Amino acid sequence: MKLASAFAFALFLTSADAFGQSSPVQGTAFGVSSSSARQGDMSMRVNVSDRQRRQRFNNALKEYGANPSAENLKSQLLSAETGALIEKCNWKVQKGMIRKIKNQAQKVDVVVEPGFGLRLSQADREAAEQAASVGYQKAKLEAMTAAQATFDARQAAKKEKMAKKAA
């Protein structure tokens, strides 16, 4: 009996339809065929907002390309607005944009600062937050001392009033 069930199981495993079709129905294993990706369906290469930022950057690069000079490079491509635009992008897009700016800067002999277009690291961000919090802590301490002084004045006035009533 065991031999018969083992034989039947072996037949089942070797049959072509045991585990369904050997190739996916829609063309690829991930459910997205190459034709649907070309038609504007979902693509995971670059997200929509990065694509829009890249278009804005490319427009700025074209404007600079019309009149390439050191002054235009500094005012258009090395501006704070462009730096903020690059900071918002993912690392792949950032890397490409910064490379393009450095190539243009090299052509007109302008030095690009090392941190241009990059987000602050965790340590740098914490240091900046601590430096900003010093002024906040001073203001908070002054407000607390002023509030304590007004509270103490009210308490003293209440004590005097109670002493006058008692006398």
ABEGO torsion letter per residue (X at the ends): XAAAAAAAAAAAAABAAAAEBABBAAGBAAGBBAAAAAAGBBBAABBAAAAAAAAAAAAAAAAAAABBBAAAAAAAAABAAAAAAAAABBAAAAAAAAAAAAAAAAAAGBBBBAABGBBBBAAAAAAAAAAAAAAAAAAAAAAAAAAAAAAAAAAAAAAAAAAAAAX
